[in-house]
Each structure stands twice: as structure tokens, then as C-alpha cells.
Amino acid sequence: MIDPLLFCAARITTYSGPLRLTDASGFFYERAHRLFLVTSRHVFLDDAGGHRPDRIEFIVHTDAADLTAWATLSVLLYRDGVSQWREGVDSGGAVDVAAIELERDVLPASAVMHPFRPELCAAADAALPPGAPVLVVGFPLSFFDTRHYLPVVRSGSIASAYGIRFQGQGYFLTDARTHRGTSGAPVVMRNTAPGSAFPWTLLGVHSASFDMQTREDELDERLGLGCAWYAGILDALTR
């Protein structure tokens, strides 16, 4: 039996026309029978970095028993010049999370995916202690099981006061080894409630790793902290 957590994530590849640009992570989110693909907003558009893709591709499994069976789906980011994803702001400014709705009729009838839903998201005021264990499910440096097309899972912990907006921004910190390509990955915690069919709780969306300009390469390791935007932003983005 494969843990359903491994079917929640998707490897996202961005394109500008036929030109392949970058790889990132994302995950599926369902609300009122509407299905979304969630990732970092900068995966879809990063003006500062000159990153302006016009479409994305991702993989979905088509057979729960044969993990070598999958389909590649392509989604346009613009229609008639209008961006198709949803993004948001909060009291701290722009939020680095985006969601694009997927048309169910273009998905394979046998698609195997386990989307998160509102009831599987942790409340921002949940009583989670510093150091509580978390998992980051994604495709760091585009590394994954290329035969079965499954993501990898990095373990870490909550590194700031959960429920408090770190430095006034809508995210908390994680202490986990993350790399390029992990942007947009779900940050989750095991749900120990008995009888849960999907024993995972979505805490946030990994966005970026931090480093310090004062760090000296010869003396100091990288800071190794990342930011995860609180999952509550998805309530606003998917209404």
C-alpha cells in the first residue's frame, strides 16, 4: 500500500512556448468539487527574476496498482492575455502562493490523486509547539523516483512560533533541508486522530529558503531555514 500522501504532490514544469524553463513542486487542493493545483506564485510569474512562463505541465498517475502508468497534462497560464491563476495579499503584502483551477473533464478518468481539502488544513492558531515534526513533500532539484514518478519527502520541524506571522509576514519557519525545485511543496504534519482516511494535515506551502548576507562561506553553514505560508490563504484563493 502506498501512503496517499505521495499522491497529493505534483512536479510542475514551466514553459515559454516550446522552451522548458524551470521545475517546481505543487499539490492538489479540492473545495466544493472544484480542483486546484497549488504552488508558489513565483513559479507562475517572477518579474524580478525575468521568469514569465505561459504554460505548465504536470504528471498524474492513472493506475493505483501500476505506478509506471501516468499521463502528462498541460495547462495554459494565460487566456486572451489574462492570467488564469489566483493569487492574494494579506496585511503583510503579497503572498507567495498561487492556485490554478483544473478542468476535471480533461483529467484522465482513472486519475489517482489525493487532494487536500479545507477540513485537512490546520488552523493558524493550532497549538503546535516549536520543534514539532513536519514533512515537506516535493521534488528538490527535480529529484524524484523517475520510474514511479513519486515525490520525495524531507523531514524537518517547526522553527518559529506557529500561529505568529514571522516578521509580520503570513508564514512560519521550518528547519528542513530544501532546495530549488521545492517551491510550492506542501508542508504537512501527521494527523494522529483515529479513523482518519487521510492521516495528514496541511500546515503550509513552502516558498523559499533563507540565508544571511553576513554568513561567511568558509566559516558558516547555510542557515537552512525555510518559510511556509500558512495554509489558511487557500480559503481565500479558492472561494
Disulfide bonds with the S-S distance in Angstrom:
none
